């Protein structure tokens, strides 16, 4: 199986979409499948208005079509709804070629947080974008139910995983030196520092000990100036990030718009209980542990959740995270590709007979 994934989210961006795609491609190779990417690195780019860290590809249908032909994949998956995703979709529709998509980001909510654009209008556009494909992959049951209600069709589940060897509890000498020596308890948040991540809900909390923020984004300078007692560490990846997770006491996830939140699994695998709002993402990831030992607290009062999470069992958090593997995630993705294209072929054959 040879799959082309068209994505506007790619390196040097650091986010859940990029991590998901990278880990899926790596695991796919071990399963005998090949994944190639069509990304902004293949084109000239310009900075995204209001968010210069993100580069938008100057993609055209002709250039995208030529690149798709050069790659010569059997299947096309469109991961994002940006310029590359739009052009790949246009090429596929023009050729009568079936494709799948995935819904990673709540763009209607993100856009309305930055501009006066009605969410209903954005969702109508997204529904048209995704319903043209043979299947749209989503990460959680809650998101699936929500999109079905909004008229999205052919929805398929594609969960996420965690690198439990990298993200793990660590002995004192392996902890991040700066974080481990801060006044306890240490409350950590990891993610893009932007308005749509609702990070102010964490920074404004009256909590004992220390608050630590890992990540970059357009709101960092303003928030850092407003909260001089918060430790902003900037962007961290790999081993450096893992050592920070392991040095903290509670992971606070203030986002109201994430569709999953891979950082939740990274924190849990590191032995960190989670405090979050009861919304899509945390409700699915953390909520699944409700029948066993709790690994997080979800409440509308984020301060209550953060303080309550201090009492939770770190070993239980780690054990729960081990249920989420990138291999299982990739098997699910590859199965969805086969199912969607078989369904599309059957529909074409039925139409030809009719």
BAMITI-745171 format. One line per 10 residues: number of its first residue (from 1); their letters; for each residue x, y, z of C-alpha. Coordinates in steps of 0.001 Angstrom, whole numbers, plus 500000, padded with zeros to 6 digits. Example, Ala and Ser with C-alpha at 12.3 -4.5 7.8 and 13.67 -1.06 7.14 Angstrom:
BEGIN
1> AS> 512300,495500,507800 | 513670,498940,507140 .
//
This chain:
BEGIN
1> XXXXXXXXXX> 500000,500000,500000 | 501402,503375,498933 | 499682,506464,500335 | 500224,510141,499595 | 499269,512447,502459 | 498675,516061,501444 | 499148,518362,504431 | 499555,522073,505089 | 500767,521285,508617 | 504398,520219,508480 .
11> XXXXXXXXXX> 507878,520933,509773 | 509107,523236,511181 | 505664,523479,512800 | 505420,521590,516083 | 501868,520480,516804 | 499655,517446,517192 | 498896,517157,513481 | 502567,517004,512511 | 503367,514522,515283 | 500444,512308,514284 .
21> XXXXXXXXXX> 501492,512225,510645 | 505162,511589,511416 | 504419,508735,513809 | 501847,507201,511473 | 504338,507202,508585 | 507033,505625,510749 | 504746,502847,511975 | 503280,502291,508508 | 506735,501348,507229 | 506946,498575,509832 .
31> XXXXXXXXXX> 503565,497302,508634 | 504635,497097,504987 | 502979,500319,503845 | 504648,503407,502401 | 503560,506967,503116 | 504891,509965,501196 | 503974,513569,501884 | 502978,516611,499872 | 503835,519546,502155 | 504671,523272,502120 .
41> XXXXXXXXXX> 508325,522255,501698 | 507440,521423,498079 | 506372,525019,497304 | 507152,528651,497872 | 505375,529902,500991 | 504147,533098,502616 | 503474,533742,506311 | 499909,533260,507475 | 498221,536576,508390 | 498112,537100,512195 .
51> XXXXXXXXXX> 500191,533929,512678 | 503555,534364,510954 | 504987,531161,512427 | 502765,529199,510025 | 503725,529274,506349 | 501070,528914,503636 | 502035,527177,500411 | 501592,528971,497091 | 500232,525790,495553 | 498497,525572,492180 .
61> XXXXXXXXXX> 496480,522670,490764 | 499047,522094,488031 | 502032,521902,490371 | 500152,519736,492843 | 499047,517384,490059 | 502618,517050,488771 | 503920,516312,492259 | 501172,513731,492825 | 502109,512047,489551 | 505793,512003,490514 .
71> XXXXXXXXXX> 504974,510292,493813 | 502626,507843,492108 | 500775,506684,495212 | 497844,504271,495159 | 495762,506320,497592 | 495457,509987,498530 | 494689,511237,502024 | 494133,514959,502603 | 495042,515865,506170 | 494299,519592,506209 .
81> XXXXXXXXXX> 491958,522121,504653 | 494641,524671,503682 | 496026,525574,500232 | 497687,522178,499661 | 494623,520287,500834 | 492369,522385,498627 | 494508,521857,495545 | 494890,518106,496146 | 491113,517823,496578 | 490573,519746,493324 .
91> XXXXXXXXXX> 492963,517487,491432 | 491330,514317,492770 | 487824,515516,491947 | 488923,516556,488453 | 490362,513099,487822 | 487497,511207,489392 | 489951,509829,491960 | 488629,508930,495397 | 490382,510280,498477 | 490026,510404,502225 .
101> XXXXXXXXXX> 490369,513345,504610 | 490879,513916,508311 | 489447,516522,510668 | 492250,517584,513006 | 491492,521188,513877 | 488428,523181,514904 | 488997,525960,512403 | 485507,527498,512899 | 486232,528069,516582 | 489811,529191,515931 .
111> XXXXXXXXXX> 488684,531629,513235 | 485851,533099,515307 | 488322,533721,518141 | 490361,535936,515794 | 487809,537420,513397 | 484024,538057,513214 | 483280,534994,511098 | 480159,532979,512068 | 480971,529376,513001 | 477961,528137,511011 .
121> XXXXXXXXXX> 479458,529574,507824 | 482823,527927,508444 | 481214,524579,509235 | 479185,524714,506019 | 482415,525155,504043 | 484169,522351,505945 | 481209,520023,505465 | 481399,520573,501705 | 485174,520027,501753 | 485084,516721,503633 .
131> XXXXXXXXXX> 481863,515231,502248 | 483427,515161,498777 | 485800,512448,499990 | 485263,508733,500541 | 485674,509107,504297 | 486663,511642,506941 | 488748,510457,509903 | 488208,511884,513390 | 489996,511133,516637 | 487224,510756,519234 .
141> XXXXXXXXXX> 483631,509542,519659 | 482495,512972,520872 | 483843,514698,517781 | 482289,512030,515562 | 478852,512606,517109 | 479204,516362,516807 | 480198,516273,513141 | 477422,513801,512287 | 474971,516253,513795 | 476433,518948,511552 .
151> XXXXXXXXXX> 475881,516850,508429 | 479321,515284,507888 | 479172,511852,506213 | 481292,508682,506066 | 483001,509401,509392 | 485720,506978,510488 | 487647,506748,513752 | 491383,507401,513854 | 492768,507597,517387 | 496220,508727,518545 .
161> XXXXXXXXXX> 499192,507198,520358 | 502155,508106,522518 | 505848,507248,522579 | 505893,505673,526046 | 509637,505042,525909 | 510403,508734,525538 | 507632,510030,527772 | 508038,508172,531049 | 508572,508765,534773 | 512248,509462,535452 .
171> XXXXXXXXXX> 514668,509395,538386 | 515657,512712,539950 | 518914,513034,537996 | 517050,512834,534644 | 514526,515565,535462 | 514784,519013,533939 | 517103,520903,536297 | 515200,524198,536178 | 511731,522752,536651 | 512543,520214,539365 .
181> XXXXXXXXXX> 513951,522948,541662 | 510914,525234,541455 | 508598,525575,544479 | 506148,522673,544611 | 503608,521761,543439 | 504485,522362,539795 | 501590,522821,537365 | 502575,522390,533710 | 500907,523336,530435 | 502311,522394,527019 .
191> XXXXXXXXXX> 501043,523676,523698 | 500812,526548,521277 | 500685,529865,523127 | 497743,531349,521251 | 494321,532749,522034 | 492469,529679,520739 | 494249,527469,523299 | 492580,529372,526171 | 495865,529432,528078 | 494777,532475,530099 .
201> XXXXXXXXXX> 492364,530186,531943 | 495430,528427,533366 | 497595,531506,533924 | 494838,533331,535823 | 494357,530501,538346 | 495230,531093,541984 | 497415,528042,542616 | 500156,527241,545120 | 503699,526454,543972 | 504742,527168,540382 .
211> XXXXXXXXXX> 503251,527412,536908 | 505282,526363,533869 | 504376,526901,530207 | 506134,525109,527341 | 505451,526302,523817 | 505636,529235,521442 | 502984,531279,519710 | 501715,534761,518901 | 500366,535408,522409 | 503536,534581,524317 .
221> XXXXXXXXXX> 504990,538094,524646 | 501744,539590,525896 | 501007,536753,528330 | 504558,536661,529663 | 504375,540383,530378 | 501049,539978,532167 | 502220,536975,534217 | 505825,537612,535297 | 505679,534867,537930 | 504927,532158,535356 .
231> XXXXXXXXXX> 507903,530278,533909 | 507699,530405,530091 | 510265,527945,528718 | 509588,528332,524999 | 509482,525484,522501 | 510836,522134,523697 | 510901,518795,521907 | 512062,515230,522370 | 514184,514434,525403 | 514138,518027,526684 .
241> XXXXXXXXXX> 510333,518053,526690 | 510130,514602,528268 | 512350,515697,531171 | 510061,518662,531832 | 506927,516506,531903 | 508549,514107,534372 | 509594,516978,536671 | 506082,518405,537089 | 503231,517381,539415 | 500044,518107,537428 .
251> XXXXXXXXXX> 499361,518707,533743 | 496814,521481,533161 | 495052,521470,529780 | 492889,524603,529451 | 491930,524241,525777 | 488244,524204,524859 | 488784,523532,521151 | 491288,520672,520697 | 489923,517635,518901 | 492164,515257,520883 .
261> XXXXXXXXXX> 495277,516629,522596 | 498315,514382,522148 | 499967,516296,524992 | 497418,514652,527309 | 498876,511242,526491 | 502443,512518,526779 | 501685,513854,530253 | 499940,510676,531387 | 502755,508488,530069 | 505145,510649,532111 .
271> XXXXXXXXXX> 503099,509919,535232 | 501291,513273,535340 | 497604,513378,536325 | 495566,515811,534214 | 493325,518754,535031 | 491061,519938,532214 | 487625,521161,531252 | 484970,518518,530396 | 485087,519110,526617 | 485915,517166,523446 .
281> XXXXXXXXXX> 489414,515765,523730 | 489826,515538,527516 | 486356,514049,527881 | 487261,511259,525462 | 490880,510697,526475 | 490549,511096,530252 | 486907,510120,530445 | 487674,506623,529184 | 489461,505946,532479 | 486380,506775,534548 .
291> XXXXXXXXXX> 485555,503107,535193 | 488973,502489,536756 | 491414,504463,538858 | 491004,508138,537863 | 493956,509660,536016 | 492572,513167,535687 | 489856,515503,536887 | 487527,517261,534486 | 485454,520147,535837 | 484251,523583,534834 .
301> XXXXXXXXXX> 486276,524884,537789 | 489827,524415,536476 | 491388,525396,539806 | 489410,522674,541549 | 490582,520183,538919 | 494230,521213,539251 | 494257,520933,543040 | 492321,517667,542992 | 494706,516124,540453 | 497511,516442,543009 .
311> XXXXXXXXXX> 495918,513576,544912 | 495754,511168,541973 | 497981,508130,541470 | 500876,508828,539091 | 501405,505125,538426 | 497786,504802,537306 | 498289,507691,534867 | 501255,505916,533319 | 499455,502567,533109 | 496465,504150,531400 .
321> XXXXXXXXXX> 498599,505907,528768 | 500179,502601,527753 | 496853,501640,526167 | 497450,504195,523411 | 500068,503043,520895 | 501083,504519,517558 | 501029,501036,516059 | 497341,500547,516855 | 496672,504073,515610 | 498426,503333,512309 .
331> XXXXXXXXXX> 496635,500026,511827 | 493381,501918,512245 | 494461,504531,509695 | 495474,501945,507087 | 492250,500016,507646 | 490242,503192,507106 | 492035,503830,503801 | 491177,500357,502531 | 487557,500540,503717 | 486917,503993,502260 .
341> XXXXXXXXXX> 488344,503179,498845 | 486543,499837,498663 | 483308,501697,499413 | 484058,504304,496743 | 484829,501613,494147 | 481631,499753,494977 | 479643,502970,494558 | 481227,503614,491154 | 480450,500098,489992 | 476859,500420,491168 .
351> XXXX> 476520,503725,489338 | 477901,502172,486141 | 475371,499330,486308 | 472525,501734,486924 .
//
